[in-house]
Amino acid sequence: MSDSPAPSLRTPRLYAAVVLATVVAVVAGWGGSFGEETALVVLFVAVTLTGIPHGAIDHLVAARLYDLQFTWRDQATFYGAYLALMAAYGALWPIAPGVCLAVFLAMTMYHFGQADMAYWDLSPVPARLLYISRGLFLIGLPIVAFPGLVDPIFEAIGGVQVLDWSLATTYQTATLLGLVGQHVGALILAYGAGAVPAWKGGREALNVVVLTALFGFVHPLIAFAVYFGLWHSLGHILELIRFFRNQGQKLSIVDFYQKAALFTVLSFVLLGGLYAGLQAFGDRDEMIALLFILIAVMTLPHMIIVERLYRQRERRGRAPVRANRK
């Protein structure tokens, strides 16, 4: 598959803009100085602008990946399977919230790591180990850096008390260093074994510094919003535009949002209804928990489609770079 001229998060100007925005967030929010209200506003903006839309054309991606036709049978098969996965996962949450939270964290680690690191074009096993390392770095840092802020959210989501974890309290500094160190080590090993060009190694060195500052020193909801909105969701939207262009279909950012509009609106109608219910009967932590549960329920089928997309890319010969590191 040849490279498309469509932009990606690694396009120099876009990448510089994302890094700059992240640095601004770090400087403005150093030490968790953002209040809870500000954090919620930033999180809502990120989820609105790119978070929910980035998965809202899964049906169109699946049609290409699984060779589905726009017939009643194929559409019923896709939507039935997609909604069944969401419903099953959501139904399990009240029964085993701790297990569902653990599954969500594991899925998110892999999914975030894959989106960030697939461009290194490693062979399958080292690639997936690197994905997990990246995800552990991204998810572990805010939990350990701000256990007091994360604890009520995890308590509401899954009945899990982060403040009971000695790794996040008694051994906090050592754990933070370990989370960063394991990922730096994984990057070095992957770089040495995978014939990765120098520019990719240099970019990831900068990314580790920037993301460590973001997740280690900024309110976890702000940090998640910046990463989820800019690094992950915007990056995925651009990758899907590239995917469709490589399939012979011209797709602009405006086209993408037009195609994503229906399911984006439906998602927010659902979220709005849940919010109204919690305003009457719940509290803020429950609202935050509900937002993350909704993201979790939507992530499961979305992740399966994204995995298929990357596996197809591997099969079509997106081979590791074999040139020298210049």
C-alpha positions, 0 to 999 in steps of 0.5 A: 500500500503506498503512502497517501499525501493525506495529513497525519499526526506525524505531518510536521506542522500538525505534530508541532501544533499538538506538541505545542498545545500539550506544552501549553496545557502542562505550563498552565496546569502544572501541579494539578492547579486546574480546578475540577470545574475547569477539568470537566469543561476541558474533558467535555470539549475534547470528547465533543470535538474529536473523542466521540466523532473519532469512532462514529464512522466505524460502520463505514470502516467496517464495510470496507474491512469486512466487505459488507454491502449496504443491504438489510442483511449486512447492515443488521449483521454489523449493527447487531454485533456492534450493539450486542458487544456494547450491551453485553459489556454494559450489562456486566458492569453492575455485576462485576464493576471491578473486572469491567474496569480492569478490562477497560484499562487493559483495552485502553492500554493496548488501543492507545499504544497501537494508535501511537506506535503502529507507525514504527512498522515493527513485526507483530510480536515486538509491535504488540509488546511496544503497544502494551508498554506505551499504554501502561506508561500512558494509563499508569502515570496519571493514576500514580501521580494523582491517586487522591484525584483518581480514587473517587473516580475509580471508586464510582466506576468500579468500586476500586480504591486507588489510595489502598495501592501501596505502589501509588502511595508509599512507593509513588516515586519509584513507581512513576520512575518505573513506568517511564523507565519500562517504556524508555527501555521498550523503545530502545529495544524496539529501535535497536531490533526493528531498523527504525529510522532515526527521525522516529526514534527522535520523535518518540524521545520528545513524545516521552518527555512531553507526555510524562510532563502532561500525565505526571504534573497536570490534573488527570482529567485535563491530561486525559482530555488533551491526550484523548482529544488531540493525540489519540482521537484527532490522530485516528480521524486523520488515519481514517481519512488516509485509509479512505483515500488509499481505498480510492475515496477522497475524504476531507475533514469536513466530509469526515464530520458530515459522515460522523454527525449522526452517530455523534449526535446519537451518542450525545443524546444518550449522554445528555439523558444520562446526565439529566438523570444524574443531575436529579439523583446522582453526583459529580463523581458518578457523572464522570464515572458514567462518561468513562463507562460510556467510553469503555462500552463504545471502545470494545467494538471500536477496538475490534474494528481498529485492530482489523484495520491495522492487521489488514495494513500488516498483511498488505505489506507495510513492511519495516523500513530497511534503509539506514537510519538517516 
